[in-house]
Amino acid sequence: MNHRPFPRGVRVADAERFVYTRGRLLERRRLDLLLHGGGPEGVLAALGAYRNPDGGFGHGLEPDVRSPVSESLSTLAALDLLAGWGLADHPWFRSGLEWAASVSGLDGSLPFVTEASLAWPHAPWVQPAPEGSHVTFGFAAAALRTGFTGGWATAAVAWCRSRVADPGLSAYAVKYALRFLAADRRAVSDPASDAAITGWRARLDRDGALPVEGGADGERLHPWDLAADPWTAREGSGPAGEPARRLFTGKQLHGDLDRVILGQQADGGWHVDWPAWCPGQGLDWRGIRTVEVLQLLADADRS
């Protein structure tokens, strides 16, 4: 029995059936925790299958990199899950940050993908980023949120602060930069934060979506793709951080929830906007997106 309230029009039973028919064990466990409660033992057991002895996560936890070795995308995905479950104090969280420190560049930035994973199946758009990648914003935010200190954390935060107002940030970089600004206390009074948000607002389409340059035809990140933050939902302030609420109007966020609800397919699941480059990846992402949407709709304030 589902104990969480959802907006009218969301077919929760169909979504649950979709995840249990086509989703990974991890998504089935995530959905069980969301809908039916209980302890975190099941989700941790499922997540642990993706963890490596070096403290990082791999094995296709992030479906676009299907390498067994630890990767930035998969490790950040694991940290986001732990944060969303209220488990940022779990030992795996700290060891994930320690792994990030061990593979970072001298400037504190994290690679988008390591050379070791290029020999394994991966999305064509997953390529090395010699100057550091946008995932650095996500890792730095996690370090700030949990008080993780040291040389790498200091360098990573400095890297993010020096780039957050760059007008050329990609759409996905904006997504994680919003999360970084929500975690960085200095951003509250930093003019660079205001300049960044003003610049991003000018790039939005009328409905608040941000086009993805170089992405699939018509690919855009919609307001809730950009605004959802696992940390703020746990803090009880809703699924969007303060910088995202400054970037978008209430009308844009409210209207995008309607778009999200209407996106449920006949089979009960939701689609993603980017192409499936292999059958497994496509199914994995649909399961992930379906659980993410249900989590968003359960947390979002529609008043």
N, C-alpha and C positions, 0 to 999 in steps of 0.2 A: 504493500500500500504506500502510495506517495504522500509524504507529509509536508511537502514544500508548496507554497502558493505560486501559481504561474498565471500570466495574463490569459484572458479569454482568447480562444482560437488556437492555442498551442496544444497539439495532440501529444501529450506526454507519453501515454502508453505506446503510441506508434513509434515515438522516438526511442523509447526503451527497447522495443522489439527490434528496431533497426540496429542499435548498438550491439545487442546480444546476438543478432544474426551475422553482422558483418564487421564489428569492431574488434580491436585487440583486447586481450585479457585486461590490460591496464585501463582501457576506457570502460570496460564492463565494471571493473572495480571502482573506478572514479564515479560512475553513474550510480552505482549502488550506494556509495557513501553520500552522494548529493541527495538522492531521492529517499533513501531509507535510513540514513544515519548509521550509528554504530561507531566503532573505533577505527583507527587508521591502519590496523594491522594488514588488512587486505590490500590497500593501495600501496603500502610500503613493500609488501612482498612482491607485488607486480612490478613496482618501480625498481626494486633491487636487482631484477634480472638484467637491467640495462647498465648496471654500475660495474666499473672496472676496478681492479686493485689499486690503480693510481689515484683513485678518488673522483675521477671524471666519469662521464656517462657516454655511451655510444650505442652500438647494436641497432641503429635505426630508430632510437627514441624520437628523434626529429626525422620524419620519414624521407626527407630529401637527401639525407646522407646515410646510406645503409651500411656503413663501415662498422666493424666491431670495435675499432679503437675509439678512445675518448675524443670527443669533438666539442667545440665551443657551442654549436647550435643545440646539441643534445644535452650538454651540461647545463646551459642556461634554461632549457625547457624543464629540466629536473628541479632546478632551484625555484622556478616559477610555480611548479606544482607543490613543492614543499611549503613555499610561502602561502599559497592559496589554501592549503590544509591547516595553516597555523603551526607549521612544524619548522620554522626557521631556526629553532634552537636544536634541531636534530643534528647529530654528528655528521650526517651526509652533507648538510648544507655547508658547514665549515670546510670539510674536505673538498667539496666542489670548488669553493673559492681558492683553496690552497692549490688545487690543480690548475685553476686559471692563472694564478700567479706564476706557476712553474712553466707555463707555455707562452706567457706574454712577451711582447717585445720590450726593448729597453725603455720605450716611452710609455709602457703600461698597457698598450693596446692589445686586443685579442685577435687572433686570426679568424677569418670567416670559415676556413677549412684548412686542415693541415695537408701537407704533401702525402702523408701516409694514407689518407683516405681517397686520394684521387684514383688509386688503382681499383677501388671498389665501386659498385653502382652508386651513382649520385646524380642529382638533377643537373641539367646542362648549365643552369644559372648559378650553381654552387662552384665558385672558382676562388682561388687565393686572392686576398686583398693585401698587397705588399705594404700599404700605409696604415694598416689596421682597419677593423671593420666596425659596423654599427653595433654589433653585439657587446662591444666594450661599454656602451651606455648602460646596458642591462646588468652587466657584472658589477660595474661601479655603483649602480643604484643598490644592488644587493649588499655590497660591502658597506655602503653608508647606512642602510637600514639596520644592519646587524652589528655595527661597530667594529667591523673587521678592519684592522689597521696593519701598517707595515709599508715597506717601500713600494710594493706593487700597488696597493690600494691608493696611496698618495699620488703615484704617477698616473694611474688610471683616471682618478677624479680630475687631475689637472688636464689630462688629454681631453676628457669630455667637456670641461669648462672652456677650453680653448677652441672647441669646434661647434659648440651648441648653437652659436649664432651664424654659422656658415650658411649662406643662402643656397648653397648647392647641395645641402643634405638630401639624400634620397628619401622617398616616402617611408621606407622601412626604418631608416635612421631617425626620422621624425617620431615614429611610434616609440622607439626606445629612448629617444631624447626626452620625450614627455615624462617617461617613467623616471629618468634621471633627475629632471627638474623637480619632480614631486618628492624625491628623496634628499635633495641637496638643500639644506637650510639656507645656505648663502644665496640661493637663487631668489629667495623672497624679496631681497632688497638689491639684487644685481640687475643693472640696466640691460646686460646682455640677455637675461631671461626675457624681459619685456620685448626686446628687439627681435629675439628669436620667434616668439609667439606672434608678434605682429607680421613678421615675414611669412610665417607658415600660413597665417590666416589669408594673406593675399593670394596664396596658391590654391586655396580650396575652391572646388566647384560650389555652385549655389546651395547644393544639398549638404555641403560639408565634407564631401569626399575629396581625397587627394589622389590625383592620377599617379600611377606607377610608371615612371619613365623607363623604357626598355623592357617593360613587363609584357604579359600577354595582351592581345588586342582588347582594349577597353578595360584593362585591369585597373582597379582603383581600391584604395584603402578607405573604407567608410568611417564615419565618426566613431562607431564603437569598436572597429578594428584598431583604431589609433588610441582610443581613450581607455579601454579596459586595462585595469592594473590590479594584479592579484593582491597587492599589499593594501590598497585603500579599501577593498571590499572587506578584508579582515578587520580593519580599523573601525568599521561601522559607518564610514562616510560615503558609502556607495561604491560602485565599481569604477568610477572615474576619479583620477587625482585632480588636485586643484589646478595645475597648469592646463589640463585638458578642459576643465570647466571654463577657463579663461579663453581658450582657443575657440571653442564651439559655443554657439548660442543654445539656450535651452530648447528652442524649437528644433534645431538640427539634431540634438541628441534624442529628443522625444520622437521626432519623425523617423529617425534611424531605427529605433526599436520597432516601429511598425514594419519597416523594411525587413528587419530580421525575422519577425514573426511570420510574415508572408513568404519567407524563403524556405519554409519547411516543404519538403517534396512529398510526393504521393507515397513513397516508401517509408516515410517518417523521419528521414535524415535531412541534413543540410549539405549543400555543396560549398566548395571553395572556389575562388575566382581564378586560380592559376591552373595550368594544364596538368593532367596526369601523364607523367613520362614513363610509368610502368604500372601494371595493374595493382600490385601490392601497395604502392605509394598512394594511389588514388583512393583506395578503400581506407587506408590508414588515416588519411587526412579527413575523409568524410566522417569517420568515427570521432576523431578529435574535435572537429568543428561542431558536431552535434552535441557533444558533452559541453564544449565551451559555450555554445548558445544557451543551453539550458541553465548553465551556471550564471550567465549574464542575466537572463530573464528572471531567475530566482532572486538575484541581488538588486536589480535595477529599480530605482524609484520612479514610478510612472505617475506620480501625483502632479 
